[in-house]
């Protein structure tokens, strides 16, 4: 993100500091997780009724209940998995 050779003509983070791009990815992941945790502690907790609408109490609840709309989480996850299998079979 900050290390584009095309813009500055030099890769300051990779060549200057000697940090490999995979290690940069790890540290960006750690930074993002720290920000998520910090912001979640600084903001008020959501209402339990709102949380109950978007979460399951156990993994078995995924298979229970009717699918009434196309934008159900299970339909979207299944569609995403189907697309990944199709793309993998075409390009893999």
Secondary structure, DSSP 8 states (H G I E B T S, - for coil): ----HHHHSS-IIIIIS---HHHHHHHHHHHHHHHHHHHHHHS----HHHHHHH--SSGGGGSSS---STT-HHHHHHHHHHHHHHHHHHH-
